[in-house]
Each structure stands twice: as C-alpha cells, then as structure tokens.
Amino acid sequence: QVQLQESGPGLVKPSQTLSLTCTVSGASITTNLYYWSWIRQPPGKGLEWMGAISYSGSTYYSPSLKSRTSLSRDTSKNHFTLQLSSVTPEDTAVYYCARDYYYVSDSKYHWFFDYWGQGTRVTVSS
C-alpha cells in the first residue's frame, strides 16, 4: 500500500519560508503517469490544491500561489518538497501531500487523489 507522510515545522513566522517534505513509501515518485501534489485546508475552509510535481519532474502550480510556491523532489530519497515563501497568517492550514493521476473524458481532465498523507498542521504566527 502506498503511504505518504508529511513532515516539517508546526510553526513559522510571517515573511519566512515554509518548507515541508512528503516521504513516500510503497511506490516510486518516478513511476510513469503519477503526479505528487500538495493540498492545504485552512481552519474552517475547504481544500486548496497548491501544486504538483510529475513523475518526470515537471511542476505545476495554482495560479494564486505560483509566485511564491516551489516544488522539488529527491528521487534517491523518494520524497518531494514544498517551499512556500513570504508566509502570512492566512497560510495557516493543515497541509497534505497526495498522489494523483488523471484521465481525459469529453475533452476534460478528471483528476483523482487516491492516496493522502495524514496532514500536518502549520501555524503562521509571530
């Protein structure tokens, strides 16, 4: 079974850069056709997809976060990393990593997030 585990600081100060790592077991992050995503959920709000890195290393970002989001990976360690710069209290959320894939039907992309980490809570506060 595929397992994902987020790790990183639970508290970060405003203006700093948040760095989180997702460690994957049971599957290789280089396996063809899979993408590896970061998703967050602020308190009392819905899920927000932040970005993804593909099996080949290509990156994709939410337009609202692209300017300060960076995804990378270390294939030797089978993990991928999120960096979110210039954080504010509005970035306080539970952060999840997840595996996703897609298929095309009726000229539309259908995405599936089949495995998730348990999430890690991050608070932005001075």
MIFI-186861 format. One line per 4 residues: number of its first residue (from 1); their letters; for each residue z, y, x of N, C-alpha, C. Coordinates in pm, whole numbers, plus 32768, in hexadecimal, padded with zeros to 4 digits. Atoms other than C-alpha are relative to their C-alpha. Layout:
BEGIN
NUM	a	Z,Y,X,Z,Y,X,Z,Y,X ~ ...
This chain:
BEGIN
1	qvql	8000,7F89,8053,8000,8000,8000,8000,807D,8058 ~ 8007,7F83,7FB8,7FB0,815D,8075,807E,8051,7FE5 ~ 7F8B,7FAC,800D,80DD,8236,80B7,7FEC,8080,804E ~ 8008,7F7D,7FC1,80EF,83A6,810A,808B,803D,8003
5	qesg	7F7D,7FC4,7FF0,821B,8462,8189,7FF2,808C,803B ~ 8001,7F77,7FCF,823B,85DB,81AD,807A,8018,8058 ~ 7F90,7FD8,7FAD,8314,8670,82BA,7FEC,808F,8030 ~ 8004,7F77,7FD2,8369,87CB,8330,807D,804A,7FD8
9	pglv	7F87,7FB3,801D,8465,88E2,8306,8014,8016,7F6B ~ 7FE1,7FE1,808A,8515,8918,81BF,800F,8095,7FE6 ~ 7FED,7F70,800D,8545,8A8A,8202,7FAB,8046,8068 ~ 8051,7FAF,7FA6,8457,8B87,8299,800F,8092,7FD9
13	kpsq	7FEC,7F73,8019,8476,8CFD,82BA,7F7D,8046,7FDC ~ 807A,7FB5,8021,8381,8DF5,8222,7FB7,8031,807D ~ 805E,7FD9,7F98,8257,8E4B,82FF,7FE7,7F92,8068 ~ 8014,806D,7FA1,827A,8D09,83C5,7F96,7F9F,7FCF
17	tlsl	8060,8067,8022,8191,8BE0,83C4,8048,7F7F,7FDE ~ 7FCC,8081,802A,81EB,8AA7,8305,7FA7,7F92,8035 ~ 804A,8073,7FCE,8183,8963,83A9,803C,7F81,7FC7 ~ 7FD6,807F,803A,8197,8818,82F1,7FA3,7F92,802F
21	tctv	804E,8073,7FD4,8124,86C2,835D,8009,7F91,7F98 ~ 8005,8075,8057,80BA,859D,8287,7FDE,7F87,8054 ~ 8014,807C,7FB7,80DF,8449,8327,7FD3,7F94,7F9F ~ 803E,8062,8059,8007,8339,828F,8011,7F75,803B
25	sgas	7FFC,808D,7FDA,8041,81C4,829C,7FB6,7FAE,7F98 ~ 8049,8057,805A,7F7B,80A8,8204,7F6D,8021,7FEF ~ 808C,7FD9,8004,7E2F,815B,822C,7FE6,8060,8073 ~ 8028,7FA4,7F97,7D73,8218,8336,7FC8,807F,7FC5
29	ittn	8034,7F81,8032,7D2D,8387,8300,7F6D,8014,8026 ~ 808E,7FF9,7FDE,7BD5,8348,8395,7FAB,7FA2,7FAD ~ 804D,805A,8055,7B6E,8248,8290,7F9C,804E,7FAC ~ 806B,7FBA,8044,7A24,82AE,81F8,801F,801F,7F6F
33	lyyw	8005,7FD1,808A,7A19,8375,80B5,8085,8032,7FC8 ~ 7F82,7FCC,8031,7B87,83D2,8098,801D,808A,803A ~ 7FD3,7F7D,7FD9,7C17,852D,80A8,8098,8003,7FFB ~ 7F6F,7FF8,7FF6,7D79,8592,80FA,802A,808E,7FE2
37	swir	7FE7,7F7E,803B,7E08,86B1,8036,8091,802B,800A ~ 7F7D,7FC3,8015,7F2E,879B,8022,8001,8045,7F78 ~ 7FED,7FCA,8087,7FAC,87FE,7ECB,808E,8033,7FF9 ~ 7F78,7FCB,800C,80D7,88D3,7E73,8021,8021,7F70
41	qppg	7FD0,7FE1,8086,81A9,891B,7D43,8077,805F,800B ~ 7F8F,7FA3,8003,827D,8A56,7D2E,8060,7FDC,7F8F ~ 7FA0,8020,806A,83BA,8A3D,7C5E,7FD1,802F,7F77 ~ 8025,7FDE,8088,8367,8A33,7AED,7F6C,8016,7FE9
45	kgle	808F,7FEA,800E,81F1,8A44,7B2C,7FB2,7F80,8016 ~ 8057,8073,7FF3,80CB,895B,7B3D,7FD8,7FE2,808F ~ 8031,802A,7F7E,8026,88AA,7C5C,7F8D,8059,802E ~ 806A,7FB0,7FC4,7F48,8971,7D45,7FC7,7FB6,8078
49	wmga	8044,803D,7F8F,7E4C,88C9,7E26,7FE8,8069,806D ~ 800A,7FA0,7F93,7E4E,8972,7F79,7F87,7FE9,8059 ~ 806F,801F,7FA8,7D4C,88C1,8048,7FFD,7F6D,8022 ~ 8011,808B,7FDA,7CD1,877B,80D6,7FB4,7FF6,8083
53	isys	804D,8022,7F89,7C51,86E1,8213,7FC3,7F77,7FE8 ~ 8047,807B,801F,7B4F,85CF,81FD,8011,7F98,806D ~ 7FFE,806E,7FA1,7B2F,8484,82AD,7FB7,8022,8082 ~ 804B,7FD7,7F8A,7A3F,852D,839F,8039,807D,8043
57	gsty	7FC3,7F8A,7FC8,7B1C,865B,83DE,7FD4,8084,7FC3 ~ 8028,7F86,8045,7A6E,8756,82FC,8073,8035,7FAC ~ 7F94,7FC3,804C,7B58,884A,8252,7FCD,8050,7F8B ~ 8020,7FB9,807B,7B57,88E5,80FB,807F,8043,7FCF
61	ysps	7F8A,7FB2,8024,7C3D,89F0,8072,7FF2,803F,7F77 ~ 7FFD,7FB0,807A,7CA3,8A8E,7F2D,7FDC,8090,8022 ~ 8025,7F75,7FE1,7C02,8BE7,7F21,8077,805F,8009 ~ 7F8E,7FA6,8002,7D50,8C89,7ED7,8058,7FF4,807C
65	lksr	7FAC,8019,7F8C,7DEE,8BF9,8011,7FB3,7FF2,8082 ~ 8053,801B,7F8C,7CCC,8BD5,8100,801F,8059,8077 ~ 7FED,7FA1,7F93,7D1C,8D0A,81CA,807A,7FE2,8056 ~ 7F86,801A,7FB3,7E6D,8C86,823A,8026,7F6D,8004
69	tsls	7FE7,808F,8000,7E4E,8B0D,8221,7FA9,7FBC,8069 ~ 804B,804E,7F9E,7DE6,8A1E,8332,802E,7F6E,7FFB ~ 7FE4,808F,7FFE,7DD1,88A4,8328,7FC8,7FC2,8080 ~ 802C,8047,7F89,7DB6,87C2,8453,8032,7F71,7FF9
73	rdts	7FD5,808B,8001,7DED,8659,84AE,800E,7FCC,808E ~ 7FF1,8049,7F83,7E55,8571,85C3,7FE3,7F6F,7FDF ~ 8027,8086,8028,7D9A,842E,8597,804C,7F94,804B ~ 7FB4,8062,7FB4,7E5D,837E,86A8,8088,7FE4,7FC2
77	knhf	7F7F,800F,8044,7F9C,83B6,85E2,7FF0,7FE8,7F6B ~ 801D,8014,808C,7EF4,838F,8490,804E,8061,7FA7 ~ 7FC3,7F9C,8055,7F7E,84D2,8409,7FA9,807D,7FFA ~ 8045,7F80,800D,7EFC,861E,8391,8065,806D,7FE0
81	tlql	7FA1,7F92,7FFC,7F9A,8773,8397,7FCE,8078,7FB1 ~ 8019,7F83,8046,7FAC,88AA,82C2,8046,8072,804A ~ 7FC4,7F85,7FCF,7FE5,8A03,8353,7FE2,806F,7F9B ~ 800C,7F91,805E,8023,8B21,8261,8041,8079,803F
85	ssvt	7FCF,7F8B,7FB8,8046,8C71,8308,802F,806D,7FA1 ~ 7FD4,7F89,8049,80EA,8DB5,8298,8040,7FDE,7F7B ~ 7FC4,802F,807D,81C3,8D0A,8198,8057,806C,7FC1 ~ 7FAC,7FA9,804F,8279,8DC6,8087,8055,7FA9,7FA4
89	pedt	7FB1,8051,805E,837F,8D58,7F89,7FAC,7FBB,7F95 ~ 8057,8040,8062,825E,8D08,7E9F,7FC8,7F7B,8031 ~ 802B,8080,7FCA,820A,8BE7,7F85,806C,7F94,7FF4 ~ 7F99,8063,8019,8350,8B3C,7F2B,7FCD,7F99,7F9C
93	avyy	8039,8069,8054,82ED,89EE,7E98,8026,7F78,8039 ~ 8004,8088,7FCD,82F4,8878,7EB4,7F73,7FE6,802F ~ 8082,8019,7FC5,81D7,8818,7F98,7FE6,7F69,8008 ~ 8027,808B,8000,8123,86CE,7F6E,7F83,7FEC,8054
97	card	8080,802E,7FCC,801F,861A,8037,7FD1,7F8B,7FAB ~ 8039,8065,8056,7F34,852E,7F86,7F78,7FD5,8034 ~ 8086,802F,7FE4,7E01,845A,7FB5,7FA9,8016,7F86 ~ 8059,7FED,8071,7CD7,84AE,7EE0,7F71,7FD5,8020
101	yyyv	808B,8025,7FF5,7B72,8447,7EA3,7FB9,8032,7F83 ~ 8049,7FCC,8073,7A60,84A1,7DB0,7F84,7FAC,7FE2 ~ 8084,802F,8024,7930,842F,7CF6,7FBD,806C,7FAC ~ 804D,7F9D,8049,781E,84F7,7C50,7FCB,7FC2,7F81
105	sdsk	8032,802B,8081,77CC,84D2,7AE2,7FD6,807B,7FB1 ~ 8035,7F8F,804D,76F8,85B5,7A09,7FFC,8080,8055 ~ 800C,7F92,7FA1,76C6,8692,7B39,8083,8048,801B ~ 7F7E,7FC7,7FE8,783B,86D1,7B52,8052,7FA4,805A
109	yhwf	7FA8,804C,7FA9,793B,8667,7C53,8080,7FDB,7FB7 ~ 7F84,8031,8039,7A5C,8594,7BDD,8058,7FD0,8071 ~ 7FA5,801D,7F91,7B81,8587,7CCC,8077,7FAF,7FD1 ~ 7F8E,8055,801C,7C96,8486,7CD6,805F,8003,8076
113	fdyw	7F97,8001,7F9B,7DDD,849D,7D92,8052,7F82,7FE9 ~ 7FC9,8082,8020,7E47,8335,7DA7,8086,7FE2,8044 ~ 7F81,8013,7FBC,7F66,8340,7E9F,803A,8087,8025 ~ 7FB7,7F84,7FE6,806A,8450,7EC6,807B,7FE5,8054
117	gqgt	7F7D,8002,7FC5,818D,8495,7FA6,8068,8029,7F9A ~ 7F95,7FDD,805E,82DC,84D4,7F06,8015,8096,7FF5 ~ 7FF2,7F70,8000,82C6,8646,7F55,8072,802E,8058 ~ 7F96,7FC3,7FB3,8393,8727,8030,8014,8090,7FD0
121	rvtv	7FE1,7F7D,8035,8441,885E,7FB6,8006,8066,8071 ~ 8003,7F94,7F9F,83FE,899E,8076,802B,8081,7FBD ~ 7FD1,7F80,8031,84B9,8AE0,803C,7FDE,806C,8065 ~ 801E,7F8E,7FAB,843D,8C2A,80C7,8065,806C,7FE0
125	ss	7F94,7F9F,8015,8562,8D14,80F1,8034,8030,8086 ~ 7FC1,7FCA,7F88,8600,8DF6,81F1,8096,7FE8,8002
